[in-house]
């Protein structure tokens, strides 16, 4: 069982490696494979998504240890610093109230604004959109929850305090927050993180397949105009296999927000498109495909 799994991963990595260095890679894909390459897409995305989910699971374990025993690790020092900055607040069963002049900002260990307490609603919508979390008087404001700020229709996530706190009223401070978070993290099952890996895999895969379906349709249309006998399936499969490295790397690059490497990935991806187009429309004329 283990040897079969290792063989699958070995084949997967070899395909990714050859897609980057082998000049005969596209010809091999055209001649030696059938189907649309959907299994290849799922396998490529599942591995980095599993790594991301494992990292989140480890973070959850570290947070549980911090909340129960007070142990501060490198992964929880941000949380420790943020929680210790929480001022005394009062929840009356509906709204959050304070006895100080707000807004008050909570900073991460690196000095970045992580949250704002704005019980008097002094911050504008634009100002709140620049902060990961804002605690207003009536609700919690989280902008751009799904990381799609380019979409004008995207709306911020709003949560009422009544949905979070079962108490009719409560004095909120760092101790209250620790106790509250301890209950939440204690209730998270380990299978939840495996579910995250599956969900992320499907999310990335469907988006990737939809994009390549669109590109394949354009290339197939060009092949008809140029009278090149090549099937839609071959074009789609070649596009998929040409981007093995992108599929392995892009989820982790996005998760870690590595903008520089994201640019490199896109450049590499465009370069693979150019090579593939050259092969299919220039050398492809000489092949019986």
PEFEN-V450484 format. One record per backbone hydrogen bond with DSSP energy under -1.0 kcal/mol. NH is the residue of the N-H (numbers start at 0). CO is the residue of the C=O. Records with the same first field share a line. If there is no record, write none. Layout:
BEGIN
NH: CO + CO
END
This chain:
BEGIN
4: 0
5: 1
6: 2
7: 3
8: 4
9: 5
10: 6
11: 7
12: 8
13: 9
14: 10
15: 11
16: 12
17: 13
18: 14
19: 16
20: 16
21: 17
27: 23
28: 24
29: 25
30: 26
31: 27
32: 28
40: 36
41: 37
42: 38
43: 39
44: 40
45: 41
46: 42
48: 44
49: 45
50: 46
51: 47
52: 48
53: 49
54: 50
55: 51
56: 52
57: 53
58: 54
59: 55
60: 56
61: 57
62: 58
63: 59
64: 60
65: 61
66: 62
67: 63
68: 64
69: 65
79: 75
80: 76
81: 77
82: 78
83: 79
85: 82
88: 171
89: 96
90: 169
91: 94
95: 136
96: 89
103: 116
105: 114
107: 111
110: 107
113: 105
114: 105
115: 132
116: 103
117: 134
120: 117
127: 123
128: 124
129: 126
130: 127
133: 140
134: 115
135: 138
139: 158
140: 133
141: 156
146: 143
150: 147
153: 150
156: 141
158: 139
162: 159
164: 160
169: 90
171: 88
176: 172
177: 173
178: 174
179: 175
180: 176
181: 177
182: 178
183: 179
184: 180
185: 181
191: 188
192: 189
194: 190
195: 191
196: 192
197: 193
198: 194
199: 195
200: 196
201: 197
202: 198
203: 199
204: 200
205: 201
206: 202
207: 203
208: 204
209: 205
210: 206
211: 207
212: 208
213: 209
214: 210
215: 211
216: 212
217: 213
218: 214
219: 215
220: 216
221: 217
222: 218
223: 219
224: 220
225: 221
227: 222
229: 227
234: 230
235: 231
236: 232
237: 233
238: 234
239: 235
240: 236
241: 237
242: 239
246: 242
247: 243
248: 244
249: 245
252: 248
253: 249
254: 250
255: 251
257: 252
258: 256
261: 257
262: 258
263: 259
264: 260
265: 261
266: 262
267: 263
268: 264
269: 265
270: 266
271: 267
272: 268
273: 269
274: 270
275: 271
276: 272
277: 273
278: 274
279: 275
280: 276
281: 277
283: 278
285: 282
288: 286
END
